Amino acid sequence: MNRTDRLYALVEDLRAIAPRCRSARELAERFEVSVRTIERDITALQESGVPIYAQPGRRGGYAIDKTMSLPPLNFSPAEAVAIALALSRAGDQPFGRQARSALRKVVAAMPGPEGELARELARRVQLVQPPDEPAAGVQPLGGEGISRAIEEALLRRRVLRLDYADAKGALTTRDVEPGVFLGGRGGFWYLVAWCRLRDDVRVFRLDRIASATVTAERCPDRPLEGFATDVPEMVVHGTALD
């Protein structure tokens, strides 16, 4: 997450729990940065006019003016738990962190008693893995930071530089234009992208991506249909999994 996105996310996170506060350490853990970085970010937001203030004390932290908090939403506890259930498998999927953040905002914005009831109900809803489904039904998304780099590239429409190993382990470096994040057969995830090395659409299995770097180059406009048209053929028949 770049600094601009983090500043925006900080404000949204504090808005979601207002008028309650969150400590610098909690924010640092949530955004995977240092406490010092959070303190600098908060200072920058305050200097830009965002009404964030510090609450002293053992349970203190940073809070935002409640006039900037989200209004109560008309979700019932059962509806909130239904959303939680739908997102329960999002942890190992693209945008899983954002899904959990969205759910936190929904529950935090509910009136107090309704929110507590939703939390209690959620504790009573558990998922049981089907006996015929192997424990590793959903495969990992690859090395650390791979999924996040792809997410950022898709959101910002930026070219990705990949170090990619084919089925035989041969490693190549490619600049690709991301098109689709695809959940495929066997529980694996794939990136469907325009590969400049092959000058064609290719499918890259995430666990074979050794590294992924978001470049500063903006992707040219390519119709989404250009990525989707060949995807079923490539995935089902494995003709271009590279």
Residue, then its C-alpha position, 0 to 999 in steps of 0.5 A: m500500500n502506498r502512502t496516499d492509499r494508507l492515509y485514505a485508509l487511516v481516515e476510513d478506519l477511524r471513521a468506522i469506529a468513531p467516536r472510539c479510538r485506536s492506538a498507534r500500535e493497533l494502527a501500525e499492526r493493521f497497516e503493517v508499518s511502524v508506529r513512527t510511520i503512523e504518527r507521521d501519517i496522523t500528523a500529516l492528516q491533522e495538518s491537512g485539516v482532518p479532525i483527528y485528535a489524540q485521547p490520552g490514557r492507558r486506553g487512549g489513541y487516535a479518534i476522529d470527530k464523530t461528525m465525520s463518522l459513518p451514519p448508522l446502516n440499516f443492516s440487521p444482525a442476521e444480515a451482518v452475519a450473512i455478509a460475514l459468512a459470505l466473506s469468511r473464505a476471503g482471507d486467502q483470496p485477492f482483496g481478502r484484506q479489503a473484504r474484512s475491512a468492509l465488514r468491520k465498517v458495516v458492523a462498527a457503523m451499526p447501532g451499539p446493541e445491534g452490533e453487539l448482537a451481530r458479534e455474538l451471533a457471528r461467534r455462533v456461526q462456524l464453518v465445517q470443512p466437508p469431509d471429502e474436501p482436502a485440507a489444502g482445498v484452496q492453494p496459497l497465492g504464491g510468495e509474500g507480496i505477490s498477491r498484493a502487487i497484482e492487486e495494486a497493478l490491477l487497481r492502478r492499471r500499471v505494468l507488472r514485472l514478473d519473474y516466472a517459472d514454467a512447469k519445468g522450472a525455467l525462470t523468465t522475466r516478463d513485463v505483463e499487462p494485468g487483466v484478470f485475477l482468476g480462481g482456477r482448477g485445483g484451488f489455484w489462482y491465476l493472473v491472466a495478462w498480456c505478456r509482452l515477451r510472448d506478445d499474447v495473452r498468457v495465464f500465470r499461476l501465482d505459486r510459480i511467480a517468484s517475484a512481482t514488481v509494480t512499475a510506473e508504466r501505465c497499461p494501455d487500454r485493452p478491452l477486458e474481452g480480450f483477456a476473457t475470450d481465451v481464458p476458458e480455453m487456456v484453463v480448461h485445456g491447459t494450452a497456454l498455462d506457460 
